[in-house]
């Protein structure tokens, strides 16, 4: 089996996140509505349910970037210059694993490259999302609403788009 076919098998149906949850000890944390969680440098986070808003704070530039994470997504810091803050609109649950143990085991099993490729593809998708910041404000707002609605549809496995009434215009 070639690399890309293997990657599809490993990452389909959240196989990789389920594998990690079964293989490694972890603690579950429930994030209540409008709470915030600071991802520590040695933590590897898996979103168990709900929809998270990840705020990436660059310590050097002081700039913020926002992205969305839903069930099965991974969150971990790459370098010391970044801080991730997770917040949510409704309650959400995350699993916290030890990043070094996860990375060492995945490297030993030859799966670490698949984890990094999956993160790269997500970042590439986010970069496309950030490019829309160059559009006018009305188009950005429409895009945000559609993005949030699609994530809700995916998270709650709905046959239609759903926009949460808890999100205010200030949040957008």
SULQUI-V381374 format. One record per backbone hydrogen bond with DSSP energy under -1.0 kcal/mol. CO is the residue of the C=O (numbers start at 1). NH is the residue of the N-H. If there is no record, write none. Layout:
BEGIN
co: (CO;CO)
nh: (NH;NH)
END
This chain:
BEGIN
co: (2;3;4;5;6;7;8;11;12;14;15;16;17;18;19;20;27;29;31;32;37;40;42;44;45;46;47;49;52;53;54;55;56;57;58;63;65;67;69;70;73;75;79;81;83;84;85;86;87;88;92;93;93;94;95;96;97;98;99;100;101;102;103;104;105;106;106;111;112;113;114;115;116;117;118;119;120;121;122;123;124;125;126;127;130;131;132;136;137;138;139;140;141;142;143;144;145;146;147;148;149;150;151;152;153;164;168)
nh: (6;7;8;9;10;11;12;14;15;18;19;20;21;22;23;24;96;94;92;35;86;43;99;97;75;95;72;93;69;87;67;85;65;83;62;58;56;54;52;73;47;45;82;59;57;39;55;37;53;34;31;48;49;29;46;27;44;102;103;104;105;106;107;108;109;111;112;115;116;117;118;119;120;121;122;123;124;125;126;127;128;129;130;131;133;134;135;140;141;142;143;144;145;146;147;148;149;150;151;152;153;154;155;156;158;167;172)
END
